[in-house]
Amino acid sequence: MTHPFMQSLATELAAANVATLRFQFPYMEQRRTIPDRPPVLTAAILAALNAASKDAPELPLFAGGKSLGGRMTSLAASQQPLGNVRGLIFFGFPLHPPNQPGTKRAEHLREVTLPMLFFQGTRDAFADLKLLRPICAELGARATLHVIETADHSFHVLKSSGRTDADVPEELARTVATWGLGRGSIS
């Protein structure tokens, strides 16, 4: 949660009037490299959502995360209602491991009834856009795909794009705020 990208994104979201609650999964807290099993990860997400609901009950609640955090949030949403969560936001959905294209990690998305916002880079080795675009199309109005040109999984952009890495979190935050407003939720 203290990764420079996460800190930068939280700062930009705050500038766009979007509050954030960051948390760590148990394996990260314990400085292990191997992630916990999905039930442990989804339990951590549910605990964070419960804390957010209690700490700021007057604010609209969206859930999501970067990479594994986003995927586990969608898995939790596919398994049970997430209380007053109004939508899911994914910063680099890890559709498949690098160099192993596939869509199995997205099968549970059909069970998610909430609106979903996907941020994906055109150079993301964890999500071939040729595979992700049809998934989003199948999800219909529930899915919005926002593509970041030349960005990789960490949202680093090529210098040739004319943009800097610092520009990306601002775009992400602006898009989150606009998307949330479209749901009558973020002001």
C-alpha positions as CSV (number, residue, x, y, z in Angstrom):
1,M,0.0,0.0,0.0
2,T,3.0,2.3,0.3
3,H,4.3,1.5,-3.2
4,P,5.0,4.9,-5.0
5,F,2.3,4.2,-7.6
6,M,-0.3,3.5,-4.9
7,Q,0.7,6.7,-3.1
8,S,0.6,8.8,-6.2
9,L,-2.7,7.4,-7.2
10,A,-4.2,8.1,-3.7
11,T,-2.9,11.6,-3.9
12,E,-4.4,12.2,-7.3
13,L,-7.7,10.6,-6.3
14,A,-7.8,13.0,-3.3
15,A,-7.2,15.9,-5.6
16,A,-10.3,14.7,-7.6
17,N,-12.3,14.5,-4.3
18,V,-12.2,10.8,-4.1
19,A,-11.2,9.4,-0.7
20,T,-9.3,6.1,-0.6
21,L,-8.7,3.4,2.0
22,R,-5.5,1.4,1.3
23,F,-4.7,-1.8,3.1
24,Q,-2.3,-4.7,2.9
25,F,-3.0,-8.4,2.4
26,P,-1.6,-10.6,5.1
27,Y,1.2,-12.0,3.0
28,M,2.4,-8.5,2.2
29,E,2.2,-7.5,5.8
30,Q,4.3,-10.6,6.7
31,R,6.7,-9.8,3.9
32,R,6.1,-13.1,2.1
33,T,6.4,-13.3,-1.7
34,I,3.7,-15.9,-2.3
35,P,0.2,-14.6,-2.1
36,D,-2.3,-16.1,0.3
37,R,-5.1,-18.4,-1.0
38,P,-8.1,-16.6,-2.4
39,P,-10.3,-17.1,0.7
40,V,-7.7,-15.2,2.9
41,L,-7.4,-12.5,0.2
42,T,-11.1,-12.0,-0.2
43,A,-11.6,-12.0,3.6
44,A,-9.1,-9.1,3.8
45,I,-11.0,-7.3,1.2
46,L,-14.3,-7.8,3.0
47,A,-12.7,-6.5,6.3
48,A,-11.4,-3.4,4.5
49,L,-14.8,-2.7,3.0
50,N,-16.4,-3.1,6.4
51,A,-13.9,-0.7,7.9
52,A,-14.5,1.8,5.1
53,S,-18.3,1.6,5.5
54,K,-18.0,2.2,9.3
55,D,-15.4,5.0,9.0
56,A,-17.2,7.0,6.3
57,P,-20.8,5.8,6.1
58,E,-21.9,9.0,4.3
59,L,-19.5,8.5,1.4
60,P,-20.3,6.4,-1.7
61,L,-18.3,3.2,-1.7
62,F,-16.4,1.7,-4.6
63,A,-14.0,-1.3,-4.3
64,G,-11.1,-2.5,-6.3
65,G,-7.4,-2.5,-6.5
66,K,-4.2,-2.8,-8.4
67,S,-3.6,-6.2,-10.1
68,L,-4.2,-9.1,-7.7
69,G,-6.1,-6.7,-5.4
70,G,-8.6,-5.9,-8.1
71,R,-9.0,-9.5,-9.2
72,M,-9.7,-10.7,-5.7
73,T,-12.2,-7.9,-5.2
74,S,-14.1,-9.0,-8.3
75,L,-13.9,-12.6,-7.0
76,A,-15.4,-11.5,-3.7
77,A,-18.1,-9.6,-5.5
78,S,-18.9,-12.7,-7.6
79,Q,-19.3,-14.8,-4.4
80,Q,-21.5,-12.5,-2.3
81,P,-23.0,-9.1,-2.2
82,L,-20.6,-6.4,-1.1
83,G,-23.0,-4.4,1.0
84,N,-23.3,-0.8,-0.2
85,V,-20.5,-1.0,-2.8
86,R,-21.6,0.8,-6.0
87,G,-19.0,-0.4,-8.4
88,L,-15.6,-2.0,-8.9
89,I,-12.4,-0.3,-10.2
90,F,-9.5,-2.3,-11.5
91,F,-6.1,-0.8,-12.0
92,G,-4.4,-3.4,-14.3
93,F,-6.7,-6.4,-14.1
94,P,-4.3,-9.5,-14.3
95,L,-6.2,-11.5,-16.9
96,H,-3.3,-14.0,-17.3
97,P,0.3,-14.5,-16.4
98,P,2.8,-12.9,-18.8
99,N,3.3,-14.9,-22.0
100,Q,0.5,-17.2,-21.1
101,P,-2.6,-15.7,-22.7
102,G,-5.9,-17.0,-21.4
103,T,-9.2,-15.9,-20.0
104,K,-9.8,-18.3,-17.1
105,R,-9.1,-15.6,-14.5
106,A,-12.1,-13.6,-15.8
107,E,-14.7,-16.4,-15.8
108,H,-16.1,-15.2,-12.4
109,L,-16.8,-11.7,-13.8
110,R,-20.0,-13.0,-15.3
111,E,-21.3,-13.4,-11.8
112,V,-20.5,-9.8,-10.8
113,T,-23.6,-7.6,-10.9
114,L,-21.9,-4.3,-10.1
115,P,-20.6,-1.8,-12.7
116,M,-16.9,-2.3,-13.4
117,L,-14.2,0.1,-14.6
118,F,-11.1,-1.5,-16.1
119,F,-7.9,0.5,-16.5
120,Q,-5.5,-1.4,-18.8
121,G,-2.3,-0.4,-20.6
122,T,-1.6,-1.3,-24.2
123,R,1.7,-2.9,-23.2
124,D,0.4,-4.8,-20.1
125,A,1.9,-8.3,-20.2
126,F,-0.8,-9.5,-17.8
127,A,-3.8,-8.6,-20.0
128,D,-3.8,-9.0,-23.8
129,L,-6.3,-6.4,-24.9
130,K,-7.4,-8.8,-27.7
131,L,-8.7,-11.0,-25.0
132,L,-9.9,-8.4,-22.5
133,R,-11.9,-6.4,-25.0
134,P,-14.3,-9.2,-25.8
135,I,-14.8,-10.0,-22.1
136,C,-15.7,-6.4,-21.5
137,A,-18.1,-6.5,-24.5
138,E,-19.7,-9.6,-23.1
139,L,-20.2,-7.9,-19.8
140,G,-22.1,-5.2,-21.6
141,A,-23.1,-2.0,-19.8
142,R,-21.6,-3.3,-16.5
143,A,-18.0,-2.9,-17.9
144,T,-16.1,0.2,-19.0
145,L,-12.6,-0.3,-20.4
146,H,-10.3,2.7,-20.3
147,V,-7.1,2.0,-22.2
148,I,-3.8,3.9,-21.4
149,E,-1.7,4.1,-24.5
150,T,1.8,2.7,-24.2
151,A,1.3,1.8,-20.5
152,D,2.6,-1.4,-19.0
153,H,1.1,-3.3,-16.0
154,S,2.7,-0.8,-13.7
155,F,1.3,2.1,-15.8
156,H,4.8,3.1,-16.9
157,V,4.4,4.9,-20.3
158,L,6.9,5.1,-23.1
159,K,8.8,8.4,-23.5
160,S,7.8,8.4,-27.1
161,S,4.1,8.8,-26.0
162,G,4.8,12.4,-25.0
163,R,3.6,11.7,-21.5
164,T,5.4,10.9,-18.2
165,D,4.6,8.3,-15.6
166,A,3.4,11.2,-13.4
167,D,0.7,12.0,-15.9
168,V,-1.0,8.6,-15.7
169,P,-2.3,8.7,-12.0
170,E,-3.9,12.1,-12.8
171,E,-5.7,10.6,-15.8
172,L,-6.8,7.6,-13.7
173,A,-8.1,9.8,-11.0
174,R,-10.0,12.1,-13.4
175,T,-11.6,9.1,-15.1
176,V,-12.6,7.5,-11.7
177,A,-14.3,10.7,-10.7
178,T,-16.1,11.1,-14.0
179,W,-17.1,7.4,-14.0
180,G,-18.4,7.6,-10.4
181,L,-20.3,10.8,-11.2
182,G,-22.0,8.9,-14.0
183,R,-23.4,6.6,-11.4
184,G,-24.5,9.6,-9.3
185,S,-22.1,8.6,-6.6
186,I,-18.9,10.7,-6.5
187,S,-19.0,14.5,-6.1
